[in-house]
Amino acid sequence: MSDPKAYPLEPSADEMRTMLEQVTNRVIEHIDSLPAQPASYDTDGREVANSFAETLPEMGTDLHTLLDRIFEEAVPHSFNTAGPGYLAYIPGGGVFPSAVADLIANAVNRYVGVWVAAPALVQIELNVVRWFCEIVGYGKGSGGILTSGGSLSNLTAIVAARRERLGDDLAGGVIYTSDQAHHSVRKSAVLAGFPESAVRQIETNERQEIRIDHLRAAIAEDRAAGRVPFLIVGSAGTTNTGAVDDLNGLADLAEQHQLWLHVDGAYGGFFAMTERGRSAMAGLERADSLTLDPHKGLFLPYGTGALLVRDESALRRAHETFADYMPVMQHDPDFVDFCDLSAELSRDFRGLRIWLPVKLFGIDAFRASLDEKLDLARWVTARIREVPELEIVTEPRLSLVSFRIRGDVGDDATRALLSAINARQNVYMTGTMVDRRFAIRICVLSFRTHMDRMQLCIDDIRAALSEVVRGH
Ligand SMILES: Cc1ncc(COP(=O)(O)O)c(C=O)c1O
């Protein structure tokens, strides 16, 4: 055993135990108090951020003091993204066993970038990827990688599509998506070497789904002008309103024109585990590549994304390379070197963060929770409909509904309603523009959100409405 005084980077067994005990107590206290915590913070963010700015510390500080700083001074000044009242943007998750898995993964600190360095651990991550393929209906030959999130998955998909369809000559390549697609698609296209003008944002219909007729016309026009259409990016659950494009229609068109079809299911993808989700996203399995975001629809902590491809070898062709100092890579299709399928070499062992909770709870627990979210979104929609002053703007296709104040009152009234709801601190929602008018969004996706919180949500909507519209 090393001397902790001589080597402070190596605490003794007792010191490690004490550390973990202190952290365990704080974490459990924090999780227990989540439902009672305010849904957002109400102080000036700049003030708290400035209070944390510091110079490089030469000397150490005791853990107790540091935990106080984190749990008492930093965490409370944040959106409560892990709490049951978080209905904003696309909610994240944070199931507890993932935190335990991260502790294990970081403590053992094994290397999963190449198969030979940790074959069983790589297999654990590969299992996770293959379970995801099964969930979306991908068959033999499919595969994928875990990423840090949906944005990196979309980027990887564009890189794979570019390699498969354009080779080394990107000139004239055109990407088609809808005006409702996540902004990471445009960003990824630019990162992948295309000018922004190479991204066509096709109009959507009254359900915010891509207009296939417009898309067909745009492809024809680009072809006629000598450009090279190569990729369609569809949405399985848009961030704005939860719209799902006609995926079968997109797959037909992509097949007809030999274009790559990528579907961004960062928000919606995991609903494929439920019957209603599967029928809303019919055709999902026909995509050449698919973005899933376990840190959204599988309730995992932030930093967990996935990209699946129908043909794993496409991912390999886009990323495989060689160096003398690297170990020998696997050629047996049962074994995978993740560095051959992705831009990353060294990285965290993400697989354990998914594997542990899925093994512990079984996938049905996740499916049931997703079904509950679908029910809650429908329930809250029905309650909003009962309020005469409100109107539903977009129906829940999955678990996202939007609404506004009825009539010609202008956007300011709906914005004021949103502020009044959020000021109550039980739920936190955000707004967006739908057909150039402001709407409030409710996205139900936290595994901690249940009927009691939705009841509170509707009570707060009614109370806030009285305050804003009726003035009492
Ligand atoms: C539909 C969609 N695609 C992509 C992303 C980007 O994912 P991430 O934030 O994990 O990078 C999001 C994020 O909300 C999303 O909703």
The ligand as an SDF file (V2000), in Angstrom:
LIG
                    3D

 16 16  0  0  0  0  0  0  0  0999 V2000
  -34.6160   16.0010  -32.0790 C   0  0  0  0  0  0  0  0  0  0  0  0
  -33.2760   16.2910  -31.4750 C   0  0  0  0  0  0  0  0  0  0  0  0
  -32.1630   16.0270  -32.1730 N   0  0  0  0  0  0  0  0  0  0  0  0
  -30.9410   16.2850  -31.6750 C   0  0  0  0  0  0  0  0  0  0  0  0
  -30.7860   16.8290  -30.4350 C   0  0  0  0  0  0  0  0  0  0  0  0
  -29.4150   17.1050  -29.9150 C   0  0  0  0  0  0  0  0  0  0  0  0
  -29.1220   16.2020  -28.9030 O   0  0  0  0  0  0  0  0  0  0  0  0
  -28.0150   16.4600  -27.7970 P   0  0  0  0  0  0  0  0  0  0  0  0
  -28.5110   17.6340  -27.0000 O   0  0  0  0  0  0  0  0  0  0  0  0
  -28.0150   15.1860  -27.0290 O   0  0  0  0  0  0  0  0  0  0  0  0
  -26.7400   16.7510  -28.4710 O   0  0  0  0  0  0  0  0  0  0  0  0
  -31.9260   17.1410  -29.6750 C   0  0  0  0  0  0  0  0  0  0  0  0
  -31.8000   17.7550  -28.3420 C   0  0  0  0  0  0  0  0  0  0  0  0
  -32.7440   18.0960  -27.6950 O   0  0  0  0  0  0  0  0  0  0  0  0
  -33.2020   16.8460  -30.2020 C   0  0  0  0  0  0  0  0  0  0  0  0
  -34.3130   17.1180  -29.5120 O   0  0  0  0  0  0  0  0  0  0  0  0
  1  2  1  0
  2  3  1  0
  2 15  2  0
  3  4  2  0
  4  5  1  0
  5  6  1  0
  5 12  2  0
  6  7  1  0
  7  8  1  0
  8  9  2  0
  8 10  1  0
  8 11  1  0
 12 13  1  0
 12 15  1  0
 13 14  2  0
 15 16  1  0
M  END
$$$$
